[in-house]
Amino acid sequence: MDSLLTPRFPDAVAVGAVAAGAVVAFTALPAAASPAEPPAPESVTFDLPDPTGPYDVGTAELRLVDEDRTTPWTDDVRELAVSVWYPARHGPGDEPAPYADQRVGDLFTEYQVGQRFEGVDWESAAGSAVPGARVDRRAGRLPVLLYSPGAAVPRVFGTSMAQDLASHGYAVVAVDHTGEAPVRFPDGRFDDGDRHWADEPNLITGFTKARVPDTRFVLDSVEAATRKGWTDADGRRLPGGLAKALDPSTVGMFGMSLGGATTVHGMGADERIDAGIDMDGSVDYTSDPEFAELFPTADEGLDRPFMFMGGSRVQDGELLPNTHHTFEDWGRLWDNSTGWKRDVGFAEARHYSFTDFQVIMPQIADGLGLSEEQVQGTIGTADDPLRLEASQRAYVRAFFDHHLRGEPRPILDADSPEHPDARLVD
């Protein structure tokens, strides 16, 4: 069942609901404006909300190569494009990095919608992060947060959350899982992510088999980057002061959709990940017996803190929440885990609310001729999309503040009147 911003997976995968399907959005919608409607203007732009923390934000792109592995479906050596966001000091005349390579945005929406979001200027929509800015030493040692995007989703669509966390003193490391989605490498090379995997019979297993080792390799690379003389595969060094500021002994991870599953199974495979957040992603959606054998986390449980963040889906005309009560695999992980746990429900959210599309879609809808139905099918029905985005930021930050820094955060213990879009699920 294809729908707006939904990966076009084989029928065996594209069924079910958000948390039960991990990588699938669920409201069947028209792909885009009909040909009879006026053409889109030449340029449609958008802005991300500013970070809320006390620090400016810097960013860097790196290329990491794991010589011991190959990329599934192509057999090329496993290389990963990685972005790092961190607290920084901006100088006079500093310009923020473009939001995304134009080809990445165009091809992603073409793959997901069936045609490009013609007219959206992905590059001029600058974020708040300055490339190569020197680290702000006032932030002290920086806990490391790994970010894994949804299946076939470029890492750039987690920029808003990453920049906000960096402004509060975290180093956020986001990875593109090469072979799934369009990727621009730091040297300008471009991989169009042309769906080599389209005929993969056990797609979720194949993705996860690549993703969990990716996670461990990126964490290995973060540890190595703190040592004197480290460079990436192309000889790039980290921006000034960042290597000394990174604290790879304090690690969290979060992800959307299959990135949330990658977080859970990454925690199961690597005890260096101290705490994790699964944002609207199944942890065990497949009938493939190999998956259960390789990734038994739902049955074994976790002994470290984790949090679900779920939206809702429309199924058979009914609006249903995504919680550990409504999805069997979430429930198994919940029941089998011995560590701290929370489930935060956003009833008005939909699957792509847990990406930058939560703030992008309302801004580009008119320019693209998208209907209210299309927008709501992608990001839900919250009467204030920015308020819902702000609440997501608050809960993610509170979770990591509490578990990586030991700071009390009351919104994790009871519903907050400041965040009416969120409810704790007992």
Number of C-alpha atoms within 10 A of each C-alpha: 18 23 21 22 25 27 23 19 20 16 9 11 19 19 17 17 23 26 35 23 23 29 31 29 28 26 23 15 19 15 19 17 16 11 7 6 9 11 14 16 12 10 14 20 16 18 15 21 18 12 23 16 15 13 22 24 33 29 27 21 21 22 19 21 19 17 10 7 15 15 17 18 14 11 9 12 14 20 21 23 19 21 21 24 28 36 34 29 17 21 10 5 6 12 14 18 19 17 23 22 18 16 17 23 22 20 21 25 20 16 20 20 21 19 14 17 22 17 17 22 19 20 17 18 18 18 22 25 28 24 21 20 25 21 26 21 16 11 18 15 17 25 22 26 28 23 31 30 27 32 26 24 29 25 25 22 21 21 23 24 24 26 30 29 27 31 25 21 27 29 30 29 24 28 26 28 31 23 25 24 23 27 28 20 18 16 10 9 9 14 16 17 19 13 17 12 18 13 10 15 13 18 19 21 22 15 20 22 16 19 25 25 17 25 26 17 16 21 21 12 18 18 15 16 20 17 11 9 11 15 17 16 14 12 11 14 17 24 18 14 14 25 21 17 21 21 19 23 13 18 24 27 28 27 27 31 32 31 32 32 32 35 33 31 23 25 26 21 18 14 12 16 26 20 28 30 28 28 32 34 33 28 29 27 22 19 11 14 10 11 18 16 9 13 23 16 24 23 17 15 18 23 17 18 22 27 23 25 26 30 27 23 26 17 12 7 8 8 12 15 22 29 24 23 15 13 16 18 20 23 16 19 21 24 15 15 20 14 13 14 18 19 23 24 22 25 20 21 28 28 33 27 28 26 25 19 23 27 22 19 21 18 16 20 16 13 20 22 17 18 15 14 14 23 19 20 25 25 25 24 16 19 10 10 22 16 16 23 23 17 19 22 18 18 19 19 17 19 25 27 18 14 21 18 12 10 12 13 17 11 18 20 10 11 16 15 10 10 16 12 24 24 19 18 16 9
